Amino acid sequence: MLTDTHAHLNDKAFDADRAEVLKNARALGVERIVEIACAPADWAGGEAMAAANAGMRCAFGIHPEYVKDFDLAVLPRLETFLAKPCAVALGEVGLDYWWEAARREAQLELLAAQLPLCAKFGRPAVFHARNGKEQGQDAYAELLSVLKGWNYSPKARFRGVLHCFSGGWKDAAAALDMGLALGVNGTFTYKKNDDLRLTVKKAGIANIVLETDCPYLPPQSARGQRNDPAFIPEIAAMVAGHLGLGNTQTADATTANAFALFGEF
Ligand SMILES: [Zn+2]
């Protein structure tokens, strides 16, 4: 059984064929999906989708790209969603210095406002970190430094996941030390991504979860197209080949990691 730990299926890119996409993914063995509802406008839609689909759960939070519209008044509503039975995580939350480098302070405030909700609701976090275009805009280093003061302790092995991991081995090692899993997606299959493949090899199968981040970031074979959870088997097969493991072993291990992170569902 495979798990897509990071999907945005509520995106309008799926309006025409959402049910078909879900059915197709399930037929290919992708039986568990975590929908990331990371803008206030997405929360209710995420909850409704999870209610209608067995094997789907939700993360609720505010992505750093929405920092410009952020108003503290929305937090009580976020709490009502984190209290729902379908909620398995806070997220995605974090720091994006690629698109929003100019709003660094505001992003740090947005993150600080949401992080205490993990301890309050007993839920892990899905983190987003993207470094900026200029030297010194190091989202990974700053996020990891913020997390040194993060007081959430999970029952299981992981406190959160660094989704769409794109940092170096130094960032990965610091994240693993902090009890974070690494989210591996289609970028693992990109021709130029030898650094990421090396990092994943060093981290080992015990520390990674699979994700698509659909509709974005399809694997190499489908670049330029819409991504969806049906690409998880292809990503899993590349990870398996790279780590010298079998496909079933890789599917089972990464799903077990997803359950260690989010709880079994
Ligand atoms: Zn995402």
Residues whose N, C-alpha, C, O or C-beta is under 5 A from the ligand:
A	BS01	ZN	D213
